[in-house]
């Protein structure tokens, strides 16, 4: 039984981050004409600290970390719950939740 669990864990640990599901979903509302989501940039992270912004599966630290973003990365914000923003970013497109303290340079 332990061997089976270890094999399953090993097989699934290599899944790409974009394959992970969010625990709290949000909708990306952009039609290419009117911006439903707003642009922002990750900024203010201490390069001498962790140096990254955790992307989470839901709006809070109790949700699992699914990715990391760094200063200068552009994101599109599409949802908000408290201080947390539902964002999408990257190619291929990934999405998750980040804390708004580390977002700036807002653009429409």
Secondary structure by P-SEA (a helix, b strand, c coil): caaaaaaaaaaacccccccccccbbbbbccccccccbbbbbbccccccccccccccccccccccccccccccbbbbbcccccccccccccccbbbbbbbccccccccc
